[in-house]
Structure formats: structure tokens, C-alpha cells
Amino acid sequence: MSRELFNAKILVTGGLGFMGSAFIRYLIQNPNFTGRVINLDVMSYAADEKNLEGIEEGERYRFVQGDIQDEYLLFTLFREEQFDMIVHFAAESHVDRSIEGPKDFLMTNVIGTSCLLELVRRHPKIHFHHISTDEVYGALGHEGVFTEESPYRPNSPYSASKAASDHLVRSYIMTYGISATISHSSNNFGPGQHEEKLIPQMIKRLLHGEPLTLYGNGENVRDWVFVDDHAKAVSAIIEKGNPGEVYNVGGENEWMNRDLIHLLVELFGEVSGNKTSARIIYVKDRPGHDFRYAIDPSKIFSLGWRPEKTFREGLKETILWWESRLTAPVEL
Ligand SMILES: NC(=O)c1ccc[n+]([C@@H]2O[C@H](COP(=O)([O-])OP(=O)(O)OC[C@H]3O[C@@H](n4cnc5c(N)ncnc54)[C@H](O)[C@@H]3O)[C@@H](O)[C@H]2O)c1
């Protein structure tokens, strides 16, 4: 089924966050985009207005500060805007925080998603695209990959809340016949990510000359996708994917955390023009830390999407972004 993304009215949730803002930039900066984006974001600690610097409010873009759990706001927004689709990025997204306190994760990720689904149930012309994670599938050993058929085995309160939201979306498809698609992405990286996440944290430490800390023995493996490539994957699913279907988004780019850190140190040296060395400290592993995630991306590849940015290029861009950010003059 073909859906027109580039002239649609789209409610993007969590559009001031890392991945939602990349998706909005991808649309608004594309000369073929003649539609309208309504960005609904509660502006939690994870939001960053700078992620959408230069995008002005007007015919093509509107920002609304609000919570996806506010059903009155959702219905009012629909009455005003009559959007054709919802692309749902808003979430509590940091595993470590979910271990410290799961409740916010349940409220936003589960209850918040259910509020959006209620709106779609009442207005079935809306297509709903749900951004999920590969973490719902649990952990792999040294071998194997997740497919769209892999069983759910979430191991953290974060992944359990995302799994619950996926099940709700599926139930609304099966029970109420809503039009929806789901994507499970592997780890995203790139400019604009909150500094609590692994790659930004390591780059900041390198910039400050501090030691790099890794959980456990540093042997956990993650697959990495550049955030702008992820935006294009979501676009491909919305435009060419089948309603009711699930798509895994992966970069065929697996890295052991320890090797990733060494690569970052090497690229940091290249970017700064100096040979850099860094001290790596291994700290006590976090509970429920999944050993390895890896994705079989053949289904999303069949829609014509491929990651475009190489890991080295994307990491260098991310290092340069942090360098310019941390050395920028303080705004008064
Ligand atoms: N970052 C990754 O590597 C990754 C990988 C796979 C999937 N995901 C999923 O992608 C989505 C986006 O992740 P991200 O890294 O951009 O997250 P993020 O934490 O950077 O941004 C989340 C955004 O959602 C907003 N938000 C939070 N609660 C809200 C609420 N109740 N109402 C409205 N807005 C709210 C925040 O203010 C923030 O701007 C999430 O659903 C996450 O589970 C992330």
C-alpha cells in the first residue's frame, strides 16, 4: 500500500527528542515536502529545542507543548489540524532511569500510547506509526539475529514498557481495525542525542580529558544506525509498508562496546589532529544488561531502504557536533 508522507498532515510526538527531531528535519528540509508537521512534546529533560534550530513555526510546522497522556489536548489538536497520520516517538527512553524508577516509563510509554490509540480508534482515517525498539526481543547470545517473528522477552522496565505499547498497537489493529505499522530499531547514534546515552557520554569525556567508563567487561554488542538513516527508514515504512505489519530497522553494523570505544578514541584523534589516548575503567554491570542485539534487516531492505552513512563518517560528524556545542560561547 502506498501512503503519501510528503504532502500529509502529520502529528509527530516527541519531536524535540533525538530521533523525532531528526525525522522532522528530514521532512521540513526536503523541498518535496508540502505537508504540515505538528510537533507535540512535553519538553521533558530529554527534549532539546536546539535540535530544531532554524525551523520556524508557520504553514509547514507547529510546535505544541503537551503530554500525550492529555486526551483532551489530543482530541482538540485533531479537531484543529485534522492530521492524516501520527508518528509516535515520544517515550521515556533511558534504560538506566527505568531501573531507578519504572513508573514514568509505564505512564508515558504505555498509558500515553493508549491515549493516542484511542484518538486513532475514534478517527480511523489516521495512520499510526509506532516507533519501538529491538530491546523488546531481549538478549541474543554470540549467534543469531532478531527477525520480525522473534518472541518478546523484555529484560528491563524500559523494554517491558515498550513491549506493552507494541502489544496495545497490535490489539487495536486486530480489535478495531486501525491502520498502523510498527518499527523496531537498533541503537541510533548521531548529533542531538542526550548526553546520558553511551556515545555522547564517551565523546564528552574525551573532550574533557576524563576516563571512559564501560559497564561489565565491555563485551556487550549493539547494532548501530545513524539517526538520519533511521528517519528515512520510517519514511519508507510509512510510504511503502503494509498496514498491520512490523519492520525491524538495523544497520548490519554490530560493535562490541569495547571496540566501539577504541574506534571513538581513534576518530577523536583524527578529528582533533592529535593522537589521543584514553583510560578505560570497567564499572559494575547494570542489572538485566542484555548481552547482544542484532537485527535481520531483510524486510526493511525489501522496501528499498539501506543505511547510507558509514559508521566512521557518522561518528566523526557526532564528535564534531559535540565539539562545536561544548566550545560554543555561552548564551546570555
Ligand atoms: N535512542 C535509541 O537508540 C532508540 C532505539 C530504538 C528505539 N528507540 C525509540 O525511539 C523513540 C525516540 O527515542 P529518542 O532516543 O529520540 O528519545 P529521547 O529521550 O531523546 O526523546 C524523547 C522525547 O519525547 C518527549 N516526551 C517524553 N514523554 C512525553 C510525553 N508524555 N508526552 C509528550 N512528549 C514526551 C521528550 O520531551 C523528548 O523530547 C522512543 O520511543 C524510543 O523508545 C530509541
The ligand as a Tripos MOL2 file, in Angstrom:
@<TRIPOS>MOLECULE
LIG
   44    48     1     0     0
SMALL
NO_CHARGES

@<TRIPOS>ATOM
      1 N1         17.6410    6.1070   21.0140 N.am      1 LIG1
      2 C1         17.6860    4.8810   20.5010 C.2       1 LIG1
      3 O1         18.7660    4.3640   20.2090 O.2       1 LIG1
      4 C2         16.3990    4.1300   20.2190 C.ar      1 LIG1
      5 C3         16.4720    2.9090   19.5550 C.ar      1 LIG1
      6 C4         15.2800    2.2520   19.2330 C.ar      1 LIG1
      7 C5         14.0560    2.8210   19.5620 C.ar      1 LIG1
      8 N2         14.0180    4.0000   20.2300 N.ar      1 LIG1
      9 C6         12.6940    4.5950   20.4950 C.3       1 LIG1
     10 O2         12.6400    5.7680   19.6990 O.3       1 LIG1
     11 C7         11.8270    6.7670   20.3210 C.3       1 LIG1
     12 C8         12.6000    8.0620   20.4200 C.3       1 LIG1
     13 O3         13.7990    7.8480   21.1630 O.3       1 LIG1
     14 P1         14.7980    9.0580   21.4320 P.3       1 LIG1
     15 O4         16.1330    8.4620   21.6520 O.co2     1 LIG1
     16 O5         14.6100   10.1070   20.4160 O.co2     1 LIG1
     17 O6         14.2120    9.5820   22.8330 O.3       1 LIG1
     18 P2         14.5490   10.9090   23.6160 P.3       1 LIG1
     19 O7         14.5450   10.5160   25.0500 O.co2     1 LIG1
     20 O8         15.7380   11.5980   23.0440 O.co2     1 LIG1
     21 O9         13.3090   11.8630   23.3090 O.3       1 LIG1
     22 C9         12.0150   11.5940   23.7840 C.3       1 LIG1
     23 C10        11.1730   12.8480   23.5520 C.3       1 LIG1
     24 O10         9.8310   12.5390   23.9500 O.3       1 LIG1
     25 C11         9.3340   13.6170   24.7450 C.3       1 LIG1
     26 N3          8.3480   13.0690   25.6890 N.ar      1 LIG1
     27 C12         8.6120   12.2520   26.7430 C.ar      1 LIG1
     28 N4          7.4610   11.9860   27.3950 N.ar      1 LIG1
     29 C13         6.4580   12.6350   26.7350 C.ar      1 LIG1
     30 C14         5.0670   12.7390   26.9220 C.ar      1 LIG1
     31 N5          4.4540   12.1310   27.9530 N.pl3     1 LIG1
     32 N6          4.3400   13.4870   26.0580 N.ar      1 LIG1
     33 C15         4.9440   14.1350   25.0290 C.ar      1 LIG1
     34 N7          6.2990   14.0690   24.7980 N.ar      1 LIG1
     35 C16         7.0180   13.3270   25.6420 C.ar      1 LIG1
     36 C17        10.5520   14.1820   25.4500 C.3       1 LIG1
     37 O11        10.3260   15.5090   25.8860 O.3       1 LIG1
     38 C18        11.6210   14.0590   24.3770 C.3       1 LIG1
     39 O12        11.6590   15.2160   23.5610 O.3       1 LIG1
     40 C19        11.4270    6.1730   21.6600 C.3       1 LIG1
     41 O13        10.1390    5.6310   21.5260 O.3       1 LIG1
     42 C20        12.4340    5.0590   21.9100 C.3       1 LIG1
     43 O14        11.8670    4.0390   22.6790 O.3       1 LIG1
     44 C21        15.1690    4.6680   20.5740 C.ar      1 LIG1
@<TRIPOS>BOND
     1     1     2 1
     2     2     3 2
     3     2     4 1
     4     4     5 ar
     5     4    44 ar
     6     5     6 ar
     7     6     7 ar
     8     7     8 ar
     9     8     9 1
    10     8    44 ar
    11     9    10 1
    12     9    42 1
    13    10    11 1
    14    11    12 1
    15    11    40 1
    16    12    13 1
    17    13    14 1
    18    14    15 2
    19    14    16 1
    20    14    17 1
    21    17    18 1
    22    18    19 2
    23    18    20 1
    24    18    21 1
    25    21    22 1
    26    22    23 1
    27    23    24 1
    28    23    38 1
    29    24    25 1
    30    25    26 1
    31    25    36 1
    32    26    27 ar
    33    26    35 ar
    34    27    28 ar
    35    28    29 ar
    36    29    30 ar
    37    29    35 ar
    38    30    31 1
    39    30    32 ar
    40    32    33 ar
    41    33    34 ar
    42    34    35 ar
    43    36    37 1
    44    36    38 1
    45    38    39 1
    46    40    41 1
    47    40    42 1
    48    42    43 1
@<TRIPOS>SUBSTRUCTURE
     1 LIG1         1 GROUP 0 **** ****
